[in-house]
Amino acid sequence: MTTNTQGKRLAYPVNEAVHLLGTSRSSLYRLVKQGHLQLVKLGARRSAITRDSILKFAESLKIPVPADM
């Protein structure tokens, strides 16, 4: 995964995003379709969810996320 200058990831693979948000894979894709999360393609078969969209969504629902995320 790509990191920014502070060493934080810019995006998380779908499987990690599912774990972070405590949801299912199908629910995660539904949230992407509804515009709550931003999906980025990392090639033909890999996708990731942006860190900013995960944090914004988690904050809106008061879902705790790890401080080092």
C-alpha positions in Angstrom: 0.0 0.0 0.0 1.1 3.5 -0.7 2.0 5.7 2.3 2.0 9.5 2.7 4.9 11.6 4.2 3.7 10.8 7.8 4.0 7.1 7.2 0.2 6.6 7.2 -1.4 4.5 4.5 -3.5 6.3 1.9 -5.8 3.3 1.3 -6.6 -0.1 2.8 -7.3 -3.4 0.9 -10.9 -4.4 0.9 -10.3 -7.2 3.4 -8.6 -4.9 5.9 -11.3 -2.2 5.5 -14.0 -4.9 6.2 -12.1 -5.8 9.4 -11.6 -2.2 10.5 -15.3 -1.3 10.1 -16.6 -4.6 11.4 -18.8 -5.2 8.4 -19.2 -7.8 5.7 -17.6 -7.6 2.2 -21.0 -7.2 0.6 -22.0 -4.4 3.0 -18.7 -2.6 2.3 -19.4 -2.7 -1.5 -22.9 -1.4 -0.8 -21.4 1.5 1.2 -19.1 2.3 -1.8 -22.1 2.2 -4.2 -24.0 4.6 -1.8 -21.1 7.0 -1.8 -20.1 6.5 1.9 -16.7 5.0 1.1 -14.3 5.7 -1.8 -12.9 2.7 -3.7 -9.7 2.9 -5.7 -8.6 0.3 -8.2 -5.0 -1.0 -7.8 -4.9 -2.9 -11.1 -7.2 -5.3 -12.8 -8.1 -7.4 -9.7 -7.2 -5.3 -6.6 -9.2 -2.6 -4.9 -8.7 -0.6 -1.8 -10.7 1.9 0.3 -9.2 5.3 0.9 -8.1 6.0 4.5 -9.9 9.4 4.5 -13.2 7.8 3.5 -12.9 5.1 6.2 -12.1 7.7 8.9 -15.0 10.0 7.8 -17.5 7.1 7.7 -16.3 5.7 11.1 -16.5 9.2 12.7 -20.1 9.7 11.4 -21.2 6.5 13.1 -19.0 6.9 16.1 -17.1 3.6 15.2 -13.8 3.5 17.1 -10.7 3.1 14.8 -7.1 2.4 15.9 -5.2 5.5 16.7 -2.3 4.4 14.6 -4.4 4.2 11.5 
